[in-house]
């Protein structure tokens, strides 16, 4: 059995001991002893020692009302501390240390591509044109409070300080003392939010990710990319290259979220400019202190008014304009009178003086100075710019159609809803080609229509650098795209914005190629998009609609066909992957996912959502963020220059055969079984998830309705909490069993060996099953589900058990994750801490439901229940 790396084990032990010391101090030794008894019983239970399960249940049932909360918090806090230690371990720089999960360096990957007959010229061109965009979303999956995240980040810094080999004993003692303080502070900090964050709060959290991590990480990554490219091809990265960009949905995603209004979007634009001005101001002040030299080109001297220290003169003016810009943005946010004179608004206003200083230093033989902080600031100006983040707008197609319908009706032109798609397209294109305004001057629209138009007006006021994509959910026809372009133009939009249809459900994915072919066939639109198109693929809703196996295959086929249609019309296609954190929502190791995409679909550009706790896990620390940027960049380049093989015909036939059975197996339960919805609500904490103030979005798209109206995140979260993990495997069990019965396993093994898509799918399925637990799922059922419904639970657990057996047989493994021993051991050491939380959660859910039946839930019970949800999410390393 693979053990934890000794350095990681030491850090986990240290943090655990410090937490234990805090618990001994408060609530006291008796509570600490009880926690240790429970932990020992949970370990014994995992070893399946005789009577250990009963011992664990007995200890937990004996907890008094005053003990439940501290015990629950203790296990939750330990899991968070273990996560910190693991996260730091993946980026530690200790001499002689080799992380368990290494990221291939840029240089190694470049040399590997050259060995595969990629020419240096082609490699340089592809790196220069590379476009990877991360879209930070507001999806509510971050259960940890910002207050605690800041403490956890400093704990990571202390662990890094401890790795210095030249520490004096007193220095080591000081670091341990600070760690003790931080762990104690975390123990005495309430981990539960009591108020939902607003959409603006979420946007501020996104800005904080830039400030605390990506602001440092991105220039460091670009330095590494430039150096590796120079060493491999002889030519570096152009100064204006921005292969990595950061966008956001926070404050722009209004699909199903009534809390995101045009006022919110406008405020988020202003806040982004305030934050950018503040961050660039810090850079410029440092640069003024550094650039004290007098040698300069005539162009710079003239611009500086022949000042004695010309660089400082140029940067002094830039500093003053940044201060005015920050003051203007702050006044706008506060609703005060805002002075916009001489502010920085266009990106070029920031880049031009920085470029002038850079060119002058290089011309004067001071390139080593130019390539210091000045180069980093210049790269930030090209990558982040004055808006800081590119803001996406997302809205449902029907909202735009409603606006056009009302305008057409007011003008007396007919009933837009009754028009055919051809009639709608003809009307929209005619208006787009014309010059007269469409929106009537004296028309009074409804509130919903006014909100859409006001949002378009806010968007139209922004510079192109401030805007990402306008994403249309539930898009199904070219008119859905054309109507958005028309509304933006009517609102004063001067620069074309990317308008992106989102295909989510199984039917949407299947129809996507025809929809895009029809759109490209519109001559006016082809001119508008200038040969470039972005299409978003939805992972969450397709999996909830059709099951994970069918959704994965439908996504794969849709991407293939979308790329083929784009080539047919000579359009460069960028696929925008709406992936979540969990496997059930398209999650999993990013590099494997990218390298398993259909050949020809990556093509140098890749856009992907990042959300909730995954933002923290990937970008929460500067070194971690730099590692993540490297991982994505290398994967996108490799998928572009050395794509995987196209699937063989018999593999396609096999996938069709498998998914036909998986779809039926999934929907027979989720849609057709009369007891399923009731069982879901009784066996999982779904009904209690609303108690966690996760985000600004409602848990359901509609206040009433069943599973079909539930958002994908709580759907996944609920099943994860009780360890049945149903959304990620249901349906696959039927398909894999049928394949075994029909003798297809040799073909499946061949597919796993030679087809990255199928191997990645099976690896993800195995990982999910390793996180599942039949005994815990059974305990939830025994505690919470009425007896008539229990046969359904027994059936589901048996199907999961059979699926586990099938996966092990296909992989020729005796145990799950035999080929991932480090990850498997990480799960094992968490179990004694997550198990008590599961048992407590089931009991607390029972008490919570009884309390609601009486009209009053004890505050201590509700708070402890919330802590179990947060703790289990930490133990499982994901929520939704």
N, C-alpha and C positions, 0 to 999 in steps of 0.2 A: 504493500500500500504506500503510495507517495505521501510524504508528510509535507507540512508547510515548510517553506524556506526558513532556516533558523533565524534570520534577521526579522522576518515577518512574524514568526512565532514569538520572538522576544518583545516586539512592539505590541502585539495583541495582549500578551501577558502583562506588560507594564501598564497599559491603559486599563485593563481589567482590574489590576490591583489598585490603581488609583481610584477607580469607580467604587471598588469595595471599601476603601478607606472613607470615601465620602458617605457611603451608606451607613457605615459603623458610627459615624458622627451624628448622622440624622437620616433616618429615624432612630437608629441605634443597633446595638449588637444583636438583640433578639431578632430583629427584622433581617439582618444580614445572615444570621444562622438559618432562618427559615428559607431564605433565598438559596443558600448553599445546599440545603437538604433537597429542595425542589430540583436544582441543577443536577445533583448527584443522581436523583431518581430518574430524571429525564435521560441522563447518559446511560444508566442501567437499562432503562426501557428500550433505548436504541440498540443496546447489545442483546436485547431480548432475554434478559435474565428472568428467571422464574419469579412471578409475582410483582415485577417492577412496574408494570402498567397500572395495576391496582394501587401500588404504593404512590405513584405520581398522582393519580386521580384523588386518592385519599388526602394527600397533602394539600392539594389545591382546594378540595372541598372544605377543608378545615380553616381556610383563611377567613379571618373576621373582616367586617366591613372596613375597618381602619387599615387592614393589611393589603387588601386587593390592589389599591392604586400603587403604593410603593413597590410591590413585587412586580406588577406589570411594567412599571417604568424602568425598573432595574434591568429586566431582560431586554426591553426595547433600547435602552441606552447602550447596553453592551453591544448589540448588533450594529448600532450606528458607529461606535468606536472601532469595531472590527472592520467596518467598511472603510473608515478613514485610514486604518493601517494598510489595508489591501490597496486602496487607491494610491497612497504614497509609495508603497512598495513597487508599483508598476512604473514609477518614474524616478526611483532613487538613484543617486549618482555615487554610491559608495564604491570605493576601490575594490576590485575583484568581484563586484556584484553583477550577476546576470539575471535580469528580471525573468520571471516565469513566462511572461507573455511579451516577447520582444517584437518591436515594430521594425520591419526592414528599412534600412536607411535609403535615402534618395540616391546616393551614389551607387550603392549595391544594386538597386533596381535598374538604374540607368545602364550599368555595365551588363546586367543580365539581358536587357533589351538589345544592346549592341551585339551581344553574343547570338541573339536570335535574328541577326541580319537587318535590324533597324538601323538606317544610316544616321550618322551624327546630325546631318542637316534636317532630316525628318524628325528626329528626337527634339532638336532645338525648336523647330517650328511648332510642334505639338505642345511643348511645355509653354512656349510663349502665348499660344492661343488657348491654353487650358482655362476652363471656366467651371469652378466648383462653388456652388452657392448653398450656404446653410441658412435655413429659414427657421428662426426661433419661434415656436408657436406658444399660444396661451393655453393649450390644453391642460386641464387641471390635474396633473399627476405628481406634482411636487408636494409631498406631505410634510416635509421638514420646514419649519419656520426659518425665515431669513435670519433672525436673531441667532439661532443655533448654527446655521450654515457658516456665519462669520466666525463663531467660536471653533467650529470644526476645521475651518481653513487655517486658523492659527495653530491648532493642534498639529496639523500637517507640517507647518513651518517648523514647529518645535522638534518633530521627528527628524526633519532634515538637518536641523542644527545638531542633533545628537549623533548624526553620522560622521561628523568631522573627527578625524582620527587624532588631531593635535589638541583636543580639549584638555584644559587643566581641570583638576578635580572640582575646584570651585565653580568653574564655568558649567560643568556637567550638572552640578547641584542646582545652579540657578535655572537651568533649562527644565530640570525635573520639577523644581518648585513652581515654575510657570505652568507646566503641564498639569500639575496638581490643582492649581488655581482654576485653569480652564475646565478641567473635568468636573470640578466642584461647582463651578458656575453653571455648566450644562445640566448637572444633576438638580440644581435648584432653580432651573428655568423651565417654565411650563412649555411643553413641546406642542401643545394643541392651540391652533388658531380658534378664536371665538367669533371672528368676523370675517366674512368672505373678502378677499382682496377685490378691489375694483379693477376694471380694465386698465385704468391708468397706473394703478399699483403694479399690475403685471408688466406693463411696459417699462416702468422704472426698474423692475427686477431684471429685465432684458438688458437695459442700459448698464446695470451694475456688472453683468457678465462681461461686457466689453471693457468697462473701466478696470475691473479687478483681475482680468485674465487675458482676454483676446488682444487688448491694447499692447501688451508686452509680447504675447505669443506670436501674433501674425508677422511683425517685422523680423523676429528671430527665425521663424519658418522661412520667410522669403530670403533671408541671408543664406540659410542653409541650401535652399533651392538654387540661388544664384551661384554659390560656390560649387555645388555638385555639378551644375550645368556647365560652368566654366571649365572645371577639371575634365569633364567627359567629352564636351563638344568643342571646347576652345572659345566659346562665346557665352557671355553671361545673360542674365535676365534684363530686358529693357526696363528703364526707370518707371515707365508708365504702365507696366504690366500689372494686372490685378487678378491673378489666377484664383484667388480666394475672395469671396465677398460674403457679407453677412446681411441677411434680410430678416424681417420679423412679421408675424401676424398679430402681435400684441398691440391692441388698439385699432387694428384694421379688419379683424375677422368678425364679421357681424352675422355669419350664417348660424341662425338659431340662437343667437345671443342678443337679446333686446337691450343689454347694458352697453353695447358698443354703438354709439351714436355718432353723428357727424361732429358734434362738439368734442367728444372723446378723441376722435381721429385727429382733429385739428390740434388739440392740446398735446397729443403724442408727437406730432410733427414738430411743434414748438419745443417740447422737452428734449427731443433728439438734437435739435440745433443748440439748445443751451448746453447739453452735456458735451457735444462735440467741441463747441467753443471753449468750454472749460478745460477739456483734455488737451486740445491743441495749444491753449494758452500756457499750460504747464510745460509743454515741449518747447515753446518759443522762448519762455523765460530761461530755461536751461541753455538753449542755443545762444541766446544773447550773452550769457556768462562765458560760453566757450569761444565764440567766434570774435575774438578781440583783435585778430590780425588786420594789417593795413593793406597788404597786396591784394589788388582787385583789378578786374577788367575795366576798360573805359566805360562799357555799358553799365556796369554796376556802380562805378563812381558817379556817373552822371545821374543815375536814378537816385543815388544817396545824397545828391547835392554836394558832392565832393567833401563829405564829412571825413574827419580824421579816422574814424573807425566805421567804414562804410557798411560792413555787414550788420553791425549793431544798429546803425541808422535804419536800414531796411527792415530789420526784424523788430525794431522799436515801433515803427508805423504799423506793422502787422499785429504786434501786441495790442496796440491801442484800438485797432479795428476789431480784434477779437473781443476785447473788453466791451466795446459798444455792442457787438453782436450778442454777447451773453446778456448784457443788460436789456437789450431789446427783447430777446426771447423770454427772459424772466418777467418783464412787464406784460408781454402777451399772455403768458400763463396765468398771471395774477389778475388779469383784466384791467391793468392800469394803462395809462397813455404810453404808447411805445414809440420811441424815436428811431426810425429806420434809416436815418441819414448815415451814409458811409459805413454801413454794416457789410459783412461778408455774407453773400447769399449764393452766388454761383461758385462752383468748385474751383474754377480757374482763378478766381480772386485770391484763393489760398495758395494754389499751386504755383502761380506765376512768380511771386517773390522768392519762394523756396527754390524753384528751378534756377532762377537768376543767380542766387547765392551759390548753388551747387556748381553750375557751369563756370562761374568765376573762380571758385577754388580749384577746380580741376585744371582750368586754363593756366592758373598760376603755379601749377606743380604741387598743389596742396590736396591731392586726391585722397590721401589717407585721412585728412580731416573731413573732407566732403562725405566720405563713406562711413562716417560715424553716426552720431545722433541725427544729423541733417538728413542723411539717406533714409533712416528709419521714419522720420517725420514726413518726408516726401512720399514714401511708400504708404504710410497711413493716410495721407491726403488723397492718394489715388484709390485706396481700398475702402476706407470708411467715408472720407469726405466730410463736408459740412453738415449733411443730414445725419451722420453717424451710422444709421441703419436704413436700408431700403425698406419701406413699408409696403407690404402687400395689402390689397383690399380683397375680401372674400364676401360674396353675397350669392344668394340662391337665384337661379335663372328666372323663376316665376315672379320675383320682385321687379325685375327689369321689364318683363313682359307686361306686368300690371301698369307700369308707367306709360309704356307705348300705347297700351289699350285705352287708357284714360285720355291721352292726348288725341288719339285717332277719333275717339268717341266725341270729344269736345269740339273737334274740327268738323264733325259730321261726315267723316270719310268711310264709316262702316263699323262693323264689329270685328275688331282685330282677333279676338279669340276664335272666331269662326273661320278666319282665313286659313287657306292651306299654307304649308311651309313655303311653296313657290311664291304665293302672293305676298307673304310676309317678307321674304327675301327681296322681291322686286321693289316693294315699297321702301324698305330700309336702304337699299343700294341707291335708289333714286334720290332719297333725301341726303345720303352721304355724298353723292356726286354734286348735289345742288349747293347753292350759296345762301339761300334764304333761311332765316331762323325757323325752327319747327315749333318750339314751345311758345304758346300764345302769351302775349303780354299781360292780358287782364284775366288770365285763368287762375282759379283758386283750387289747387290740388288737395287731395286728402292728406292726412298726416303721414301715412305710410309712403305715399308717392313723394311728398315733399322731402321726407328723410332721404330717399334715394337720390333725389336731385341735389339736395344740400351736400351729400357726401361727394357726389361727382364734382360739385363746385369747389370743395376743399381740395380734392385731388388735382383739379386743373390749375390751382394756384401754385403747385410745387414745381421745383426744378426736376429734370429727368433723373438726376442722381438720387433724389429722395424717394423715387418710386420703384417698387419691384414689379410684381405682376397683379393684374386684376383677375382673380380666380373666380370662375363661375361654377358653383356646385349645382348638381342635377342638370348639367348641360346635356342636351341631346340633339340639338339641331343647329345649323349655321346661324339661324336668326337669333339664337341665344348670344352668340358672339357679336354679331352685327349690331344688335340693339344696344349693347354696352358701349361700343365704339361711338355710336350715334349720340347717346346720352352724354358721354364725356365731351364730344365735340360741341354739343349744344351748351355745355357748361363752360366753354372757353378753353378747352384743352388744345394747346398749340403743338405739343410734341407727342407723336404716337406712343401709346403705352402698350406693353405686352398684355394681351387679353387671352386668358388661359382657361379652356374648358377642363373641368374635372370630371373624370369618369370613375364612378364609385361602385355601383352595384354590378352583379354578374351580367345583367342585361345591358347596362351601360358599357361595360368593357367589351362585350361582344359587338355592340353597335358602333363603338368608337371609330374604327377605320372607315366605315361608310360615312359617318358624320364628318370626319376630317376631309375625306375625298370631296364631299359635297361643298365644304367650305373652301377648299383650294380651287374648286371649279368656278368660284365667283371671281371674275377678272379683277374687279375693284379690290377685293380683299387681298389677292396675291400682290398687288402693287402696295397695298397698305403694309403688309407684314414684311416686305422687302426681303423675301427669301428666308425668313427665320420664324420658327414657330415653337412655342412651348405647350406641352400637354401634360396635365397632371393625372397621375394614376393613384386611385384611392385604395389603400390596403385594408383599412379598418372595416368599412361598411361592406366591402365585398366578402371579407371573411365572415362577418356576422350574418350576411345574407346567404352564403353558399357553403360555409365551412372552409377551413384553412387550405386543404389540399386542392379543392376545386378553384378557390380564389387564386392561389399561387399559379396554377396552370393557365387560368384565364388572363391573369396579369402578364404572364410570359408571352402568350399568343397575341394579346392586344399590342404589346410593345413591338413584337416582330412585324405585325401588320401595319402599325402606325409608321414604323420606320420605312417600310416598303412603299407606303402611299406617299410619304414625304419625298422619297427618292424619285418617285414617278413624276412629281411636280417640281423637282429640283429645289426642295426646301430643306434647310438645315433644321433638324428636329432636336430639341432639348426635352428630355423627359423629366418631369418633376415628380419625385417619389414621395407620396404622403405616408411615410412609414412611422409607426409608433415605437414605443420602447419594448413592447413584448412581442414574442413570436406570433401571437394571435393577431397582432396589428402590424405585421411585417418586420418586426425587430430581429435582433440577432447580430453577430459580428459583421460590422459594416463592410470590411474588405472582402469577406467571402460573398456577401450579398451582391456587391458590385461586380465581382469577377464571375458571378454566375448569371449575369444578365444576358439576354440573347445577343449573339454577335451582331455588331453594327449599330446597336441601340445607344451605346454610351457616346462614342464619336467625339470625345474631347470636352463634352459639357455634361454636367450632372447637377441636379438641384434636388435637395432633400430636406424634409422637415426634421427638426430636433425639438424635443419637448420635455417639460417637467424635469423629473429627476435625471433623465438622460443628458440634459444640458449640463447638469452639475457633474455627472460621472465622466463626461467627455471633455468639458471645457471649464470645469470649476477651478482648476489651478493652472497657472501659466505653462508649466512644463507638460502637464497633462493635455492641455489644449494644443501645444506644439506637436505632441505625439499624435493626437487625433488628426490634425491637419495633414501631417505626413502620411498617415495611414490612408486617408481618403484620397489624397493627391496621387500616391503611388498606385492605388487600386484603379482610379479613373484612367490614369495614363496606360497602365497595363491592359485594361479592358479595351482601350482604344487601339493600342499598337499591337497587342498580342491577344486578340479576343478568343474566347472559348470556341470549341468546335460547334457547328450546327448539329442539332439532334438528328440522329438517324431515323429513317421512316418507321422502323419497328418500335423505337422509343416513343415517338409521337402516338402511334397506335396504342401502345401500352398506357400512356398517360390518359388518353381519351377513355380507354377501358376502365382504368382505376377511378378517374374522376366522375364518370357516370355513376359508379357505385358509391363513391364517397358523398356525392351530392344528395343522393337518395337517402343514404344512411344518416346524414346530418339533418336533412329537412324532415325526415320521418319522426325524429325526436323533437326538434326545436319548433317546428310548425304544426305537426300533425298529432303529436301525443297529447291527449286531453289533459293530462296531469302535469305536463312539463312546466308551464309558467308558475303554477302553484308550488311545485317542488322547488323550483329555482328560488322563489321568494322565501320559502321556509328554510331551505338548507344553507343559504348563503346570507351574508350581511348586506345584500343589495338594498333593502329598505332602510338600513341604517347609514348608508354611505353619505346621505345628505347631511348627516350630523358633522361630517368633516368639512370644514370651510376651505375646500381645495382651490377653487377658482371662481372667476366671475360668471362662468357659463352654467346654465341649468343642466342638471343631470340628464334631462329628457328634452327632446326637440319639441314634444307636446306634453303639457301638464298631465293629460290623461293618456291612457294607452298602455299596451303591454310591452313585451320584449322588443317588438319591431320599432317602437318609438324610443327605446333606450339608446343612449349614446354608446359607442363602442368601448369607451374607456371604463365606465362602471360595469359594463357587461363582462369585460375581462377581469377587472379588479375584484369583483364579487367571487368569481370562480377561483381566482388565485388565492384569495384569503383563506378558503377552506380546502385548498390543495387538490381539487379535482381537475383543475386546468382544462375544463371541458372544451372551450372554444378552439383550442390549438390542436386537438387530436380527434374530436368527434367526426366521424365520416371516414377518416384515415383507417380506423380500426376495421371497418367493413371492407374497404378496398384491399387492405393488406391481407386480411383473412381469406378473401376470395382469391387473391393472387396465389396464396400458398396452396389452397385447395385445388386450384387449376394447374399447379405445377409451374408457375411463372417466376419463382424466386431466382433461378439462374439468370433470367433476363434482368430482373431488378438489380441483382448484384453487378451485372455488367453496366447497367445505367449508373449505379453508384460509383463505379470505378472510372468511368470515362465521360460522364456528363456532369459538369459542375452544378448545374441547376438542380438535378435530382439528388446529388450528394448533399448539397447545402440544405435542401428540404428535409432529407432524412436526418441530418445532423441536428437541425433545429427541433425536429420532432423528438429526437432522443433527449435533447436538453430539457424540453418541456416535461417529458416523462420523468426525468431525474428529479425535477422539482415537485412532481405530484406525490401524493402520499395516501394510499388506500385506507390506512388505519385512521388517519386524521379525518378524512372525508366521512368515514363511517361514524366517527364520534360526533361530528356535527349533525349527521342524520339522526343518530340515536337520541341526541339531546334536543333537537329542534323540530324534527319532522313528524307529523302525525302518522300513525301506523299504516293507514290505507295507502299512503304515498310511498312508503319505504321500498316496496318491490321495484319501483322505478330506479331508486338510488342503487339498489343491489345490482340491477341490470347494468347501469352505467359503470359501476366499479368493476364488474366482471368484464365489460367491454374494454375498459382501460387496461386491466390486467392482461387480457389477451393481446392487446396492441403492444404492450411492453414486451411480451414474449416474442411477438412477431419481429419487432425491431431488433431485439437481441439476436434472434435467429438469423436475420438478414445480415447483421454485422458480424456474425460468428463471435459473439461476446457472451460471457457468463454474467457480466454485470453491466449496467448502463454506464456510459462515459468511460469505458475502459481505455479509450484512446485520448481522453481528456482528464488525466489523473489529478492535475492541480485543481481544476474546477470541481471535480468530484469531491476532493478532500475539503475544499472550501465549503461545499454544501454540507458535508458531514459534520464539520465542527460547528456549524450554525444550528444544527438540529436541536441540540439540548437547550438552546435559547429560544428558538422559534416554537418548539413543541409546547412548552407551558403557556405561551401566548395564545396558541390555537385552542388549547383546552379551556383557558380562561375566557377567550372570546366567545366560545360556544355557550358557556355558562352565563356570561354577561348578556349575550343576546337573548337568552331565555328570560333573564330577569328584566331586561329592557322591554321585551314584548309584554311581559306580565304587568310591568309598571304602566305601559301605555294603555293596556286594557283597563287599568284602574284610574287612568287619567293623570298619573304622576310618576315620572321616572326619577329615582334618587339621583342627585347630582353626581355622587361619587361613582355610581354605576355607569352613568353616561360618559363621564370623563375617562374612566378606566377602559371602557369599550373603545373610545377614540384612540387611546394609547395603544391598544392591541392592534388596531388597524395600521397605525403608523409603524409599529414595531415589526409586524409581519411583513409589511412592504419593505422595510429596511433589510430584513432577513432574506427575503426573496430577491432583493435588488431591483424590484420593479413593482409598479402599481398597474398602470394600463398603457 
